[in-house]
Amino acid sequence: MPLEATPRPIKIAILAMGGEGGGVLADWIVATAEHAGFHAQSTSVPGVAQRTGATIYYVEVLPGPRDRTRTPVLGLMPVPGDVDVVIASELMEAARAVQRGLVTPDRTVLIASSNRVYALPEKMAMGDGRKDYASLYEAGRSAAREFICRDFSALAERSGSVISATLFGALAATGTLPWERQAFEAAIERGGIGVAASLQAFDAGFRAQAGASGPPSAPPPAETAIDARLAPLDARIGREFPAPLQDILRAGIVRAADYQDPAYAALYLDRLRPLLDAARGADGAGARLLRETARYLALWMTYEDTVRVAELKIRATRFERVRQQHGARAGQTLRINEFFHPRPEEIADMLPAALGRWLLASRWAGPLLARATRGGRVVRTSGLRGFLLLYGVASFKRLRPRSLRQERETAGMLDWLDRVAQLAPVDYDLACEIAECPRLIKGYGDTHARGLGSYRKIIAVLPALLGRDDAARTVAGLREAALADDSGERLARRLADIEPAAHEV
């Protein structure tokens, strides 16, 4: 057959992360094509671990009846500018496909799920490193010939299946491939695994695409659930705090109670109550100051520690979520291994304050503990021994109110609250900027230490800024410099412009 008479393959790139069934989706497409008598081929290029990149599955389908006397040569990798369909399991992956040049306005149908799974750079940023939802959506819309964007992940979850099935349904509904709906469903049935749930998810994806109208909105924030234990605190919020503040306070008490207990949630409100009178500043009822203080107090009071990590790792909801993400069926064994590497300081932090200080000061106990924990360990939480080990660590939650870490964090929180309250009547804008500074304090280990160090350096220059017209702008600039550069160099340069003696810590 002359080269010019060879039909052009239909080229499909699938970008999916582990556990989302990208390989299954590619297999379904190939099975549908081959059952219809077409030549088809799929390849894959594995992504990098820890969510820095998805696996790319590439499928080529040669239209027309299969010529069994000749084997066509099909491509192994997607080529920028030459892909007909791109399927992305998440909105950032759709943007990555655009960035790679796989999506073009003259050819490509882009099918993407509108949900987000945050990438490592987004999670590791000192501040809010999340990419703007609207800009990611616009990148896909402007780059593709046709952009299909729906929350296919939520549709799959409601169907009890994985996202590959809903994306397969959306692909079928586009009419890009030359087969009727029944041919796609038959490929799922021939697979013989999770057929009922996969067909239900396929139908949900097909109907979502067939009835699509208009772009999706960003995922709405989760609703705050107030249970019976927190009902008295909810009533207290309604009585004592202004209406514009009540939504964030309800979220705060739910977070604090989940972290510790309802008494800890009541303490959260107690610490905010004295600020009400001091916050009546330049914006009437002091709404900005109250909201930012309430937001960051809730985050600070629920700092991450070894106890919290252990507690979250053994929750039943987490085991169920992992099973769903990996598509484990009833009766299948799923092993979950967790890597733990607590430092001696983090172990001392979870002990009663006096015992923790002794452990850190001891000439023999501290070094012995450091040697014992140097390499970390893998804990299988799906097994009884590993589960009981983390259960024991999580039980230190009862000691947290008297722990060394709690003593230290409480001192920092109260000092911050006092500064905000004292500044509010004098320089309201500066008080608001100081209220936002705990944004720097996040995570654990080295990340927490860097953020806390930056926070302390900014607080240390306050005496040199009081009375200056640009005090609020200066603090905001220092905070943004610290958030933009985790090495601390940008903050150090900013601090060098202020009176040198003021920033000695």
FENSULTA-V585895 format. One record per residue. N is the residue number from 1. RES is the residue in three letters. NEAR is the number of other ideal C-beta (glycine too) atoms within 12 Angstrom. Layout:
# FENSULTA-V585895
n:N res:RES near:NEAR
n:N res:RES near:NEAR
This chain:
# FENSULTA-V585895
n:1 res:MET near:13
n:2 res:PRO near:5
n:3 res:LEU near:9
n:4 res:GLU near:7
n:5 res:ALA near:10
n:6 res:THR near:17
n:7 res:PRO near:21
n:8 res:ARG near:19
n:9 res:PRO near:30
n:10 res:ILE near:36
n:11 res:LYS near:39
n:12 res:ILE near:47
n:13 res:ALA near:50
n:14 res:ILE near:48
n:15 res:LEU near:46
n:16 res:ALA near:43
n:17 res:MET near:39
n:18 res:GLY near:24
n:19 res:GLY near:27
n:20 res:GLU near:40
n:21 res:GLY near:40
n:22 res:GLY near:41
n:23 res:GLY near:31
n:24 res:VAL near:34
n:25 res:LEU near:50
n:26 res:ALA near:38
n:27 res:ASP near:27
n:28 res:TRP near:46
n:29 res:ILE near:42
n:30 res:VAL near:35
n:31 res:ALA near:29
n:32 res:THR near:38
n:33 res:ALA near:34
n:34 res:GLU near:26
n:35 res:HIS near:24
n:36 res:ALA near:26
n:37 res:GLY near:19
n:38 res:PHE near:30
n:39 res:HIS near:28
n:40 res:ALA near:34
n:41 res:GLN near:29
n:42 res:SER near:36
n:43 res:THR near:24
n:44 res:SER near:27
n:45 res:VAL near:23
n:46 res:PRO near:17
n:47 res:GLY near:24
n:48 res:VAL near:15
n:49 res:ALA near:12
n:50 res:GLN near:15
n:51 res:ARG near:25
n:52 res:THR near:21
n:53 res:GLY near:25
n:54 res:ALA near:37
n:55 res:THR near:31
n:56 res:ILE near:35
n:57 res:TYR near:42
n:58 res:TYR near:40
n:59 res:VAL near:45
n:60 res:GLU near:35
n:61 res:VAL near:38
n:62 res:LEU near:31
n:63 res:PRO near:25
n:64 res:GLY near:22
n:65 res:PRO near:16
n:66 res:ARG near:20
n:67 res:ASP near:17
n:68 res:ARG near:10
n:69 res:THR near:8
n:70 res:ARG near:14
n:71 res:THR near:12
n:72 res:PRO near:24
n:73 res:VAL near:13
n:74 res:LEU near:27
n:75 res:GLY near:23
n:76 res:LEU near:18
n:77 res:MET near:22
n:78 res:PRO near:36
n:79 res:VAL near:19
n:80 res:PRO near:20
n:81 res:GLY near:19
n:82 res:ASP near:25
n:83 res:VAL near:39
n:84 res:ASP near:35
n:85 res:VAL near:46
n:86 res:VAL near:51
n:87 res:ILE near:56
n:88 res:ALA near:58
n:89 res:SER near:47
n:90 res:GLU near:39
n:91 res:LEU near:43
n:92 res:MET near:38
n:93 res:GLU near:48
n:94 res:ALA near:48
n:95 res:ALA near:37
n:96 res:ARG near:34
n:97 res:ALA near:42
n:98 res:VAL near:35
n:99 res:GLN near:21
n:100 res:ARG near:28
n:101 res:GLY near:20
n:102 res:LEU near:37
n:103 res:VAL near:40
n:104 res:THR near:28
n:105 res:PRO near:18
n:106 res:ASP near:14
n:107 res:ARG near:28
n:108 res:THR near:39
n:109 res:VAL near:38
n:110 res:LEU near:45
n:111 res:ILE near:51
n:112 res:ALA near:51
n:113 res:SER near:45
n:114 res:SER near:40
n:115 res:ASN near:32
n:116 res:ARG near:32
n:117 res:VAL near:30
n:118 res:TYR near:24
n:119 res:ALA near:27
n:120 res:LEU near:16
n:121 res:PRO near:17
n:122 res:GLU near:22
n:123 res:LYS near:21
n:124 res:MET near:23
n:125 res:ALA near:24
n:126 res:MET near:33
n:127 res:GLY near:26
n:128 res:ASP near:20
n:129 res:GLY near:19
n:130 res:ARG near:22
n:131 res:LYS near:28
n:132 res:ASP near:17
n:133 res:TYR near:27
n:134 res:ALA near:19
n:135 res:SER near:18
n:136 res:LEU near:38
n:137 res:TYR near:34
n:138 res:GLU near:20
n:139 res:ALA near:29
n:140 res:GLY near:41
n:141 res:ARG near:27
n:142 res:SER near:19
n:143 res:ALA near:34
n:144 res:ALA near:34
n:145 res:ARG near:23
n:146 res:GLU near:29
n:147 res:PHE near:37
n:148 res:ILE near:43
n:149 res:CYS near:42
n:150 res:ARG near:39
n:151 res:ASP near:32
n:152 res:PHE near:48
n:153 res:SER near:41
n:154 res:ALA near:23
n:155 res:LEU near:35
n:156 res:ALA near:40
n:157 res:GLU near:26
n:158 res:ARG near:21
n:159 res:SER near:30
n:160 res:GLY near:24
n:161 res:SER near:39
n:162 res:VAL near:42
n:163 res:ILE near:48
n:164 res:SER near:47
n:165 res:ALA near:46
n:166 res:THR near:48
n:167 res:LEU near:56
n:168 res:PHE near:53
n:169 res:GLY near:41
n:170 res:ALA near:48
n:171 res:LEU near:46
n:172 res:ALA near:40
n:173 res:ALA near:32
n:174 res:THR near:35
n:175 res:GLY near:19
n:176 res:THR near:31
n:177 res:LEU near:35
n:178 res:PRO near:21
n:179 res:TRP near:31
n:180 res:GLU near:15
n:181 res:ARG near:27
n:182 res:GLN near:17
n:183 res:ALA near:27
n:184 res:PHE near:39
n:185 res:GLU near:30
n:186 res:ALA near:23
n:187 res:ALA near:37
n:188 res:ILE near:40
n:189 res:GLU near:21
n:190 res:ARG near:19
n:191 res:GLY near:29
n:192 res:GLY near:12
n:193 res:ILE near:23
n:194 res:GLY near:28
n:195 res:VAL near:22
n:196 res:ALA near:20
n:197 res:ALA near:29
n:198 res:SER near:38
n:199 res:LEU near:31
n:200 res:GLN near:26
n:201 res:ALA near:40
n:202 res:PHE near:47
n:203 res:ASP near:31
n:204 res:ALA near:34
n:205 res:GLY near:46
n:206 res:PHE near:36
n:207 res:ARG near:22
n:208 res:ALA near:35
n:209 res:GLN near:35
n:210 res:ALA near:20
n:211 res:GLY near:16
n:212 res:ALA near:23
n:213 res:SER near:10
n:214 res:GLY near:11
n:215 res:PRO near:21
n:216 res:PRO near:30
n:217 res:SER near:14
n:218 res:ALA near:20
n:219 res:PRO near:21
n:220 res:PRO near:11
n:221 res:PRO near:10
n:222 res:ALA near:9
n:223 res:GLU near:10
n:224 res:THR near:22
n:225 res:ALA near:17
n:226 res:ILE near:27
n:227 res:ASP near:17
n:228 res:ALA near:12
n:229 res:ARG near:20
n:230 res:LEU near:31
n:231 res:ALA near:19
n:232 res:PRO near:20
n:233 res:LEU near:34
n:234 res:ASP near:30
n:235 res:ALA near:18
n:236 res:ARG near:24
n:237 res:ILE near:33
n:238 res:GLY near:19
n:239 res:ARG near:15
n:240 res:GLU near:21
n:241 res:PHE near:33
n:242 res:PRO near:27
n:243 res:ALA near:17
n:244 res:PRO near:20
n:245 res:LEU near:31
n:246 res:GLN near:28
n:247 res:ASP near:24
n:248 res:ILE near:32
n:249 res:LEU near:42
n:250 res:ARG near:32
n:251 res:ALA near:31
n:252 res:GLY near:41
n:253 res:ILE near:45
n:254 res:VAL near:31
n:255 res:ARG near:29
n:256 res:ALA near:35
n:257 res:ALA near:33
n:258 res:ASP near:29
n:259 res:TYR near:31
n:260 res:GLN near:30
n:261 res:ASP near:20
n:262 res:PRO near:25
n:263 res:ALA near:20
n:264 res:TYR near:31
n:265 res:ALA near:37
n:266 res:ALA near:27
n:267 res:LEU near:28
n:268 res:TYR near:42
n:269 res:LEU near:38
n:270 res:ASP near:22
n:271 res:ARG near:31
n:272 res:LEU near:44
n:273 res:ARG near:26
n:274 res:PRO near:20
n:275 res:LEU near:39
n:276 res:LEU near:26
n:277 res:ASP near:17
n:278 res:ALA near:26
n:279 res:ALA near:37
n:280 res:ARG near:21
n:281 res:GLY near:29
n:282 res:ALA near:20
n:283 res:ASP near:20
n:284 res:GLY near:14
n:285 res:ALA near:21
n:286 res:GLY near:33
n:287 res:ALA near:27
n:288 res:ARG near:29
n:289 res:LEU near:43
n:290 res:LEU near:40
n:291 res:ARG near:31
n:292 res:GLU near:34
n:293 res:THR near:47
n:294 res:ALA near:43
n:295 res:ARG near:29
n:296 res:TYR near:37
n:297 res:LEU near:43
n:298 res:ALA near:34
n:299 res:LEU near:32
n:300 res:TRP near:40
n:301 res:MET near:43
n:302 res:THR near:35
n:303 res:TYR near:38
n:304 res:GLU near:28
n:305 res:ASP near:39
n:306 res:THR near:36
n:307 res:VAL near:36
n:308 res:ARG near:32
n:309 res:VAL near:30
n:310 res:ALA near:32
n:311 res:GLU near:30
n:312 res:LEU near:25
n:313 res:LYS near:31
n:314 res:ILE near:32
n:315 res:ARG near:20
n:316 res:ALA near:14
n:317 res:THR near:14
n:318 res:ARG near:23
n:319 res:PHE near:22
n:320 res:GLU near:17
n:321 res:ARG near:18
n:322 res:VAL near:24
n:323 res:ARG near:24
n:324 res:GLN near:28
n:325 res:GLN near:25
n:326 res:HIS near:22
n:327 res:GLY near:30
n:328 res:ALA near:22
n:329 res:ARG near:19
n:330 res:ALA near:13
n:331 res:GLY near:7
n:332 res:GLN near:13
n:333 res:THR near:13
n:334 res:LEU near:24
n:335 res:ARG near:18
n:336 res:ILE near:26
n:337 res:ASN near:16
n:338 res:GLU near:28
n:339 res:PHE near:17
n:340 res:PHE near:25
n:341 res:HIS near:22
n:342 res:PRO near:32
n:343 res:ARG near:25
n:344 res:PRO near:27
n:345 res:GLU near:27
n:346 res:GLU near:36
n:347 res:ILE near:31
n:348 res:ALA near:33
n:349 res:ASP near:36
n:350 res:MET near:40
n:351 res:LEU near:31
n:352 res:PRO near:22
n:353 res:ALA near:25
n:354 res:ALA near:16
n:355 res:LEU near:22
n:356 res:GLY near:32
n:357 res:ARG near:21
n:358 res:TRP near:18
n:359 res:LEU near:27
n:360 res:LEU near:26
n:361 res:ALA near:16
n:362 res:SER near:17
n:363 res:ARG near:10
n:364 res:TRP near:12
n:365 res:ALA near:21
n:366 res:GLY near:22
n:367 res:PRO near:16
n:368 res:LEU near:15
n:369 res:LEU near:23
n:370 res:ALA near:22
n:371 res:ARG near:12
n:372 res:ALA near:17
n:373 res:THR near:21
n:374 res:ARG near:14
n:375 res:GLY near:12
n:376 res:GLY near:15
n:377 res:ARG near:18
n:378 res:VAL near:18
n:379 res:VAL near:29
n:380 res:ARG near:23
n:381 res:THR near:33
n:382 res:SER near:25
n:383 res:GLY near:19
n:384 res:LEU near:13
n:385 res:ARG near:15
n:386 res:GLY near:25
n:387 res:PHE near:24
n:388 res:LEU near:17
n:389 res:LEU near:22
n:390 res:LEU near:34
n:391 res:TYR near:21
n:392 res:GLY near:20
n:393 res:VAL near:32
n:394 res:ALA near:26
n:395 res:SER near:18
n:396 res:PHE near:34
n:397 res:LYS near:29
n:398 res:ARG near:18
n:399 res:LEU near:26
n:400 res:ARG near:36
n:401 res:PRO near:24
n:402 res:ARG near:20
n:403 res:SER near:32
n:404 res:LEU near:32
n:405 res:ARG near:36
n:406 res:GLN near:34
n:407 res:GLU near:25
n:408 res:ARG near:25
n:409 res:GLU near:29
n:410 res:THR near:25
n:411 res:ALA near:16
n:412 res:GLY near:29
n:413 res:MET near:30
n:414 res:LEU near:21
n:415 res:ASP near:23
n:416 res:TRP near:38
n:417 res:LEU near:35
n:418 res:ASP near:21
n:419 res:ARG near:33
n:420 res:VAL near:43
n:421 res:ALA near:31
n:422 res:GLN near:22
n:423 res:LEU near:35
n:424 res:ALA near:34
n:425 res:PRO near:19
n:426 res:VAL near:22
n:427 res:ASP near:29
n:428 res:TYR near:31
n:429 res:ASP near:29
n:430 res:LEU near:36
n:431 res:ALA near:39
n:432 res:CYS near:34
n:433 res:GLU near:36
n:434 res:ILE near:42
n:435 res:ALA near:40
n:436 res:GLU near:37
n:437 res:CYS near:44
n:438 res:PRO near:40
n:439 res:ARG near:32
n:440 res:LEU near:42
n:441 res:ILE near:38
n:442 res:LYS near:32
n:443 res:GLY near:24
n:444 res:TYR near:27
n:445 res:GLY near:21
n:446 res:ASP near:19
n:447 res:THR near:21
n:448 res:HIS near:30
n:449 res:ALA near:21
n:450 res:ARG near:27
n:451 res:GLY near:36
n:452 res:LEU near:33
n:453 res:GLY near:26
n:454 res:SER near:41
n:455 res:TYR near:38
n:456 res:ARG near:28
n:457 res:LYS near:30
n:458 res:ILE near:44
n:459 res:ILE near:34
n:460 res:ALA near:27
n:461 res:VAL near:35
n:462 res:LEU near:35
n:463 res:PRO near:18
n:464 res:ALA near:24
n:465 res:LEU near:34
n:466 res:LEU near:23
n:467 res:GLY near:13
n:468 res:ARG near:20
n:469 res:ASP near:12
n:470 res:ASP near:20
n:471 res:ALA near:29
n:472 res:ALA near:31
n:473 res:ARG near:19
n:474 res:THR near:31
n:475 res:VAL near:42
n:476 res:ALA near:25
n:477 res:GLY near:25
n:478 res:LEU near:44
n:479 res:ARG near:38
n:480 res:GLU near:25
n:481 res:ALA near:30
n:482 res:ALA near:40
n:483 res:LEU near:31
n:484 res:ALA near:23
n:485 res:ASP near:22
n:486 res:ASP near:27
n:487 res:SER near:16
n:488 res:GLY near:28
n:489 res:GLU near:16
n:490 res:ARG near:22
n:491 res:LEU near:36
n:492 res:ALA near:22
n:493 res:ARG near:18
n:494 res:ARG near:28
n:495 res:LEU near:34
n:496 res:ALA near:17
n:497 res:ASP near:20
n:498 res:ILE near:29
n:499 res:GLU near:18
n:500 res:PRO near:13
n:501 res:ALA near:12
n:502 res:ALA near:23
n:503 res:HIS near:28
n:504 res:GLU near:14
n:505 res:VAL near:16
